[in-house]
Amino acid sequence: MRMPTKFFILMLLLLTTACASLQPAQKTEDSFSVSVSVQTQGNLLSRFAPQFILEEAEKSYNRIGSPGFKTGDNGQPVANVDPNHPTIFAQQQVFSSNGRTYRNLIYRVHFESTPNGHLTAGNNVGLLALVTLDSNNIPLLLTTVHTCGCYLAIIPTSALPESAYPADWPAAKQDIYGELLPARIDIDREAAQHRFAIRVRGATHRVMDIGLLKPTTENAQTAELLPMQSLRELPFKNKTLSFFETEGPRKGYVRGSYKPYERWLMGWWALDLRVGEDKDLGPSNETGTVFYTSLKPWAREKSDLWEFSRFLKYWGWNL
């Protein structure tokens, strides 16, 4: 049976844009920031916690919230994100590459939803930011990605030798599916504190700009910083539940995270009917999911964000 012309054109556009938003919004100054109260001599996760600057923050789905559970109509728990209480979840990961040891500081935030009208529409969506430190706790890389594995961006700092860059790395800007992000962030190695500011676009929660933090209290809200494990021990009535499914075919996926547009428009050629659904990050034999960052079915293991050394090599970095 012959495929209709309009449908064929739509499929071709999706193939070339992958997880790109259907229509990026314009920048606006109506925003506020969510940050962690930091002491320079505090623990690493606190010291390097990024500030998130949220566009159109008057809309609840644009605000960083706190994952939890409410009681559904049938009395069963329903996962949701409370936009009135911002929480940043964090953990450390030590990894080795080329005989050297590095440390990832992993930060995770969640939003109530991405609204309809966008390819990535769905509930309980999230964003990850990874700060990669050398043995002297100098940041070398900042990696951002949605918790579905989409919209990956890797940004080196000036502390990373250029010999570690991928071939033909741009000089000024890199295009991440329509968002122009810095190709490098200049830092002062002697500075007492290095923190990043991540500007997040409204509705789609795309990372729209990144730079070094310029401290400000204007429109700022303090977030609670909790261990990543807290997401697996959320209170509900007289027990605790994981924000992620713990059994069955959706093991490792965020509860309530369904992406109908992505499933029907992309799942068939990505060979994954759960493409775009938000998931846990960790060893795949424990979480039940591979946190792949490439839509190529044959590259899922190599592009797994948790296996960070292998992940970097796949994307052309020589750390």
Buried (B, 14 or more C-beta within 10 A) or exposed (E): EEEEEEEEEEBEEBEEBBBBBBEBBEEEEEBBBBBBEBEEEBEBBBBBBBBBBBBBBEBBBBBBBBBBBEEEEEEEBBBBBBBEBBBBBBBEBEBEBEEEEBBBBBBBBBBBBBBEEBBBBBBBBBBBBBBBBBEEEBBBBBBBBBBBBBBBBBBBBEBBEEEBBEEEBEEEEBEBBEBEBBBBBEBEEEEEEBBBBBBBBBBBBBBBBBBBBEEEEEEEBEBEBBEBEBBBEBEBEEEEBBBBBBEEEBBBBBBBBBBEBBBEBBBEEBEBEBBBBBBBBBEBEEBBBBBBBBBEEEEBEBBBBBBBBBBBBBBEBEB
